[in-house]
Amino acid sequence: MALTLKPLLSPFNQNSLQFQKANSKSISRLRAKAVSVSVQWDEKLLPNVIRRNRDPTWRGGFSLGVDLGMSRTGLALSKGFTIRPLMVVELRGQKLELRLLEIAERQEVDEFIIGIPKSSVGKETDQSNKVRSVAGRLAVRAAERGWRVYLQDEHGTSAEALDHMIAKGLSKSAREGKIDAYAAVKVLERYFSNSGQGIELVVPKQLELQNKLSRGPPKDTDFFPEELDG
């Protein structure tokens, strides 16, 4: 499949140091521990949707959709070709980040697809900066495990989620308790329908974490029993 991605420098090759220097000013302005970039996809860093499109027999690669809110965060899960609402988490800050990692571990997730709010013309908002800040902190923790964090434009997903729930016949009270999780479903659906195009990989600044991210998580022997022989 041919991808029309922006021809940007990947921070995972020998030019990593130059990449970090070139972006040092913008990173300082963001005051984050990670930077969001579009990269030329390395085979070790392919989003799950691209891997699946290239090789239908590919095993593994579960995705967690995240719809961040001020007080409530909706989660959705993709395993194989199915996407389902998972839960709504009412946590913030470090507690939320640790909870997301715990859920990812339990669900055998290796990538987070976080919705970033943008305007109808694709411009970022004040809320976008807050989401980037959370995604940056999460990416640092996730990279320790070889997990990837991506940002996906979520414009209009809340309205899509509401329409979907109404069509399913859910009552108003039921919608209020689940709409964030259904919004996360719509974030994942957009990610898959666009075949990963337009998403941003959130990259930790530390070279050691970049290397861990590039290596990826240890392979699950339930999916790759041949690893036991290695």
QUIJO-V849322 format. One line per field, one symbol per residue. psi: psi as a letter, one per 40 degrees, with the letter a starting at -180 (. if undefined). burial: b if it has 16 or more other ideal C-beta (glycine too) atoms within 10 Angstrom, else e. A space follows every 50 residues. Layout:
# QUIJO-V849322
psi = ???
burial = ???
This chain:
# QUIJO-V849322
psi = hhhgihgihheeaeedddddddedddddddfieiihihihhideehiddd ddddgeehiagihhhhghidehhiiihhhbeihiicihhgiiaddddddd ddddddefieihhhhhhiieeeiiidddddddddddddddddddeeiihi hhhehedddddddddddeeiidddddeedddddddddddddddefeheih hhhidhdddddddddiiihheddgdddde.
burial = eeeeeeeebbbbeeebeebbeebeeebeebebbbbbbbbebeeebbbbbb bbbeeeeeebbebbbbbbbeebbbbbbbeeeebebbebbeeeeeebbebb bebbeebebbbbbbbbbbeeeeeeeeebeebbebbbbbbbbbbebbbbbb bbbbbebbebbbebbeeeebeeeebeebbbbbbbbbbbbbbbeeebebbb bbbbbeeebbebbbeebeeeeeeeeeeeee
